[in-house]
Amino acid sequence: MIRRLLASTAALLLVSATVVGASNGANAVVAVPPVDAPAQVGNQQAVRLWSTCVDRLNGVRAGAGRGPLVIDLLMATAANAHSRYQAQQQKMSHVGSNGSNAGLRLTAAGYQWSAWGENVAAGQADCDTVLDAWLGSAPHRANILNATFDTVGIGMALGANGVPYWTMDLATGL
């Protein structure tokens, strides 16, 4: 159920979702788990943490008659980088550092997609809480239940302000 990954609760404050289908100092930040920094959290530990989140997502998807999502390392790297950017800015946004959207960030990470969606959130302390927030919001739930999507990457970074910033990228791979 894990592709590429092995190869290499605060109240709801803010949530935002985007769905797109197309072809192709003082601001210290801690990424959790730092998928691209295995010295702090090993890849196996990151796999376990995100696998638990994705297992819950897949339970929701199965209940709606949808296929499972598979964790993708390239997508997780893109999601984690965007969460770090949001944490550095201390602002939740779908717009990246260079004006990018999730599709551009996925492409830059090396992921080839035919459709993508993104959920972002800020303020939820853990996976269960952020998933509850997303599942309780119609646009986020629609992203999670989109039958087109087959892969997922999740990132979270803690801003210097103590706020966790979350990114969930969902996509259909080529």
C-alpha positions as a Markdown table, in Angstrom:
| # | Residue | x | y | z |
|---|---|---|---|---|
| 1 | Met | 0.0 | 0.0 | 0.0 |
| 2 | Ile | 3.0 | 2.3 | 0.1 |
| 3 | Arg | 4.6 | 3.2 | -3.2 |
| 4 | Arg | 7.9 | 5.0 | -3.4 |
| 5 | Leu | 7.9 | 6.0 | 0.3 |
| 6 | Leu | 10.1 | 3.1 | 1.3 |
| 7 | Ala | 12.3 | 3.8 | -1.7 |
| 8 | Ser | 14.5 | 6.5 | -0.8 |
| 9 | Thr | -6.0 | 18.9 | 19.0 |
| 10 | Ala | -6.7 | 22.3 | 18.7 |
| 11 | Ala | -10.1 | 23.5 | 17.5 |
| 12 | Leu | -10.6 | 23.9 | 13.8 |
| 13 | Leu | -9.0 | 27.3 | 13.0 |
| 14 | Leu | -8.7 | 27.4 | 9.3 |
| 15 | Val | -9.2 | 24.9 | 6.4 |
| 16 | Ser | -9.1 | 25.4 | 2.7 |
| 17 | Ala | -9.5 | 23.1 | -0.3 |
| 18 | Thr | -8.7 | 23.3 | -4.0 |
| 19 | Val | -9.6 | 20.8 | -6.7 |
| 20 | Val | -8.0 | 21.0 | -10.2 |
| 21 | Gly | -8.0 | 18.6 | -13.0 |
| 22 | Ala | -5.6 | 19.0 | -15.9 |
| 23 | Ser | -2.7 | 17.4 | -17.5 |
| 24 | Asn | 0.2 | 18.2 | -16.7 |
| 25 | Gly | 15.9 | 33.5 | 11.8 |
| 26 | Ala | 12.7 | 34.2 | 13.6 |
| 27 | Asn | 10.5 | 32.0 | 11.5 |
| 28 | Ala | 11.9 | 28.6 | 12.7 |
| 29 | Val | 9.9 | 25.7 | 11.4 |
| 30 | Val | 9.7 | 22.1 | 12.4 |
| 31 | Ala | 8.4 | 19.6 | 9.8 |
| 32 | Val | 6.6 | 16.6 | 11.3 |
| 33 | Pro | 7.5 | 14.1 | 10.1 |
| 34 | Pro | 10.4 | 15.5 | 8.1 |
| 35 | Val | 10.1 | 13.0 | 5.3 |
| 36 | Asp | 13.1 | 14.7 | 3.6 |
| 37 | Ala | 15.1 | 14.8 | 6.9 |
| 38 | Pro | 15.4 | 11.2 | 8.0 |
| 39 | Ala | 18.1 | 12.0 | 10.6 |
| 40 | Gln | 15.4 | 13.4 | 12.9 |
| 41 | Val | 12.5 | 10.9 | 12.0 |
| 42 | Gly | 13.4 | 7.8 | 10.1 |
| 43 | Asn | 11.5 | 7.0 | 6.9 |
| 44 | Gln | 9.9 | 3.9 | 8.6 |
| 45 | Gln | 8.6 | 6.1 | 11.4 |
| 46 | Ala | 7.2 | 8.6 | 8.9 |
| 47 | Val | 5.7 | 5.7 | 6.9 |
| 48 | Arg | 3.9 | 4.4 | 10.1 |
| 49 | Leu | 2.6 | 7.9 | 11.0 |
| 50 | Trp | 1.2 | 8.7 | 7.6 |
| 51 | Ser | 0.1 | 5.1 | 7.0 |
| 52 | Thr | -2.2 | 5.5 | 10.1 |
| 53 | Cys | -3.7 | 8.7 | 8.6 |
| 54 | Val | -4.1 | 7.1 | 5.1 |
| 55 | Asp | -5.6 | 4.0 | 6.7 |
| 56 | Arg | -8.4 | 6.2 | 8.2 |
| 57 | Leu | -8.8 | 8.0 | 4.8 |
| 58 | Asn | -9.1 | 4.7 | 3.1 |
| 59 | Gly | -11.7 | 3.5 | 5.6 |
| 60 | Val | -13.8 | 6.6 | 4.7 |
| 61 | Arg | -13.2 | 6.1 | 1.0 |
| 62 | Ala | -14.2 | 2.4 | 1.2 |
| 63 | Gly | -17.4 | 3.3 | 3.0 |
| 64 | Ala | -18.2 | 5.5 | 0.1 |
| 65 | Gly | -17.4 | 2.8 | -2.5 |
| 66 | Arg | -14.0 | 4.4 | -3.5 |
| 67 | Gly | -10.7 | 2.8 | -4.1 |
| 68 | Pro | -7.8 | 3.2 | -1.7 |
| 69 | Leu | -5.2 | 6.0 | -1.8 |
| 70 | Val | -1.5 | 5.0 | -1.9 |
| 71 | Ile | 1.2 | 7.1 | -0.2 |
| 72 | Asp | 3.7 | 8.5 | -2.6 |
| 73 | Leu | 7.1 | 9.8 | -1.5 |
| 74 | Leu | 7.3 | 12.5 | -4.2 |
| 75 | Met | 3.8 | 13.8 | -3.3 |
| 76 | Ala | 4.7 | 13.7 | 0.5 |
| 77 | Thr | 7.8 | 15.6 | -0.2 |
| 78 | Ala | 5.9 | 18.3 | -2.1 |
| 79 | Ala | 3.2 | 18.4 | 0.6 |
| 80 | Asn | 5.8 | 18.7 | 3.4 |
| 81 | Ala | 7.7 | 21.5 | 1.6 |
| 82 | His | 4.4 | 23.4 | 1.2 |
| 83 | Ser | 3.6 | 23.0 | 4.8 |
| 84 | Arg | 7.0 | 24.3 | 5.8 |
| 85 | Tyr | 6.5 | 27.3 | 3.5 |
| 86 | Gln | 3.1 | 28.0 | 5.1 |
| 87 | Ala | 4.7 | 27.7 | 8.6 |
| 88 | Gln | 7.5 | 30.1 | 7.6 |
| 89 | Gln | 4.9 | 32.6 | 6.4 |
| 90 | Gln | 2.6 | 31.8 | 9.4 |
| 91 | Lys | -0.2 | 31.8 | 6.9 |
| 92 | Met | -2.4 | 29.1 | 5.4 |
| 93 | Ser | -2.5 | 29.3 | 1.6 |
| 94 | His | -2.7 | 27.2 | -1.5 |
| 95 | Val | -0.2 | 29.6 | -3.1 |
| 96 | Gly | 3.5 | 28.6 | -2.8 |
| 97 | Ser | 6.6 | 30.6 | -2.5 |
| 98 | Asn | 6.9 | 31.3 | -6.2 |
| 99 | Gly | 3.2 | 31.7 | -6.8 |
| 100 | Ser | 2.9 | 28.0 | -7.5 |
| 101 | Asn | -0.2 | 25.8 | -7.0 |
| 102 | Ala | -0.1 | 22.2 | -6.0 |
| 103 | Gly | 0.1 | 20.9 | -9.5 |
| 104 | Leu | 3.3 | 22.9 | -10.2 |
| 105 | Arg | 4.8 | 21.8 | -6.9 |
| 106 | Leu | 4.0 | 18.1 | -7.6 |
| 107 | Thr | 5.6 | 18.4 | -11.0 |
| 108 | Ala | 8.6 | 20.1 | -9.6 |
| 109 | Ala | 8.9 | 17.2 | -7.1 |
| 110 | Gly | 9.0 | 14.8 | -10.0 |
| 111 | Tyr | 5.4 | 13.4 | -9.7 |
| 112 | Gln | 3.6 | 12.9 | -13.0 |
| 113 | Trp | -0.1 | 13.5 | -12.7 |
| 114 | Ser | -3.2 | 13.9 | -14.8 |
| 115 | Ala | -5.4 | 15.4 | -12.0 |
| 116 | Trp | -4.8 | 16.8 | -8.6 |
| 117 | Gly | -6.5 | 18.3 | -5.5 |
| 118 | Glu | -5.2 | 19.9 | -2.4 |
| 119 | Asn | -6.5 | 20.3 | 1.2 |
| 120 | Val | -4.7 | 22.7 | 3.5 |
| 121 | Ala | -5.4 | 23.5 | 7.2 |
| 122 | Ala | -3.9 | 25.3 | 10.1 |
| 123 | Gly | -4.3 | 24.8 | 13.8 |
| 124 | Gln | -5.1 | 21.1 | 14.2 |
| 125 | Ala | -2.7 | 19.3 | 16.5 |
| 126 | Asp | -2.8 | 15.9 | 15.0 |
| 127 | Cys | -3.8 | 13.7 | 12.1 |
| 128 | Asp | -7.2 | 12.7 | 13.6 |
| 129 | Thr | -8.2 | 16.3 | 14.2 |
| 130 | Val | -7.2 | 17.6 | 10.8 |
| 131 | Leu | -9.0 | 14.7 | 9.1 |
| 132 | Asp | -12.1 | 15.4 | 11.2 |
| 133 | Ala | -11.9 | 19.0 | 10.0 |
| 134 | Trp | -11.5 | 18.1 | 6.4 |
| 135 | Leu | -14.2 | 15.4 | 6.5 |
| 136 | Gly | -16.6 | 17.9 | 8.1 |
| 137 | Ser | -16.1 | 20.3 | 5.2 |
| 138 | Ala | -17.9 | 19.6 | 1.9 |
| 139 | Pro | -15.1 | 20.7 | -0.5 |
| 140 | His | -12.4 | 18.9 | 1.5 |
| 141 | Arg | -14.5 | 15.7 | 1.8 |
| 142 | Ala | -15.1 | 15.9 | -2.0 |
| 143 | Asn | -11.3 | 15.9 | -2.5 |
| 144 | Ile | -10.9 | 13.0 | -0.2 |
| 145 | Leu | -13.7 | 11.0 | -1.8 |
| 146 | Asn | -12.8 | 11.9 | -5.4 |
| 147 | Ala | -12.8 | 8.5 | -7.2 |
| 148 | Thr | -10.2 | 9.8 | -9.7 |
| 149 | Phe | -7.5 | 10.2 | -7.1 |
| 150 | Asp | -5.3 | 7.2 | -6.3 |
| 151 | Thr | -2.2 | 8.7 | -4.6 |
| 152 | Val | -1.7 | 11.0 | -1.6 |
| 153 | Gly | 1.0 | 12.9 | 0.2 |
| 154 | Ile | 0.6 | 14.6 | 3.6 |
| 155 | Gly | 2.8 | 17.2 | 5.2 |
| 156 | Met | 2.7 | 19.1 | 8.5 |
| 157 | Ala | 5.0 | 21.8 | 9.8 |
| 158 | Leu | 5.0 | 23.6 | 13.1 |
| 159 | Gly | 5.4 | 27.4 | 12.7 |
| 160 | Ala | 7.4 | 29.5 | 15.1 |
| 161 | Asn | 4.0 | 30.8 | 16.3 |
| 162 | Gly | 3.2 | 27.2 | 17.5 |
| 163 | Val | 0.6 | 26.6 | 14.8 |
| 164 | Pro | 0.7 | 23.4 | 12.8 |
| 165 | Tyr | 0.2 | 23.9 | 9.1 |
| 166 | Trp | -1.1 | 20.9 | 7.1 |
| 167 | Thr | -1.1 | 20.0 | 3.4 |
| 168 | Met | -2.7 | 17.0 | 1.8 |
| 169 | Asp | -2.1 | 16.5 | -1.9 |
| 170 | Leu | -4.2 | 14.0 | -3.8 |
| 171 | Ala | -3.6 | 13.1 | -7.4 |
| 172 | Thr | -4.1 | 10.7 | -10.2 |
| 173 | Gly | -0.7 | 9.5 | -11.4 |
| 174 | Leu | 0.2 | 8.9 | -15.0 |
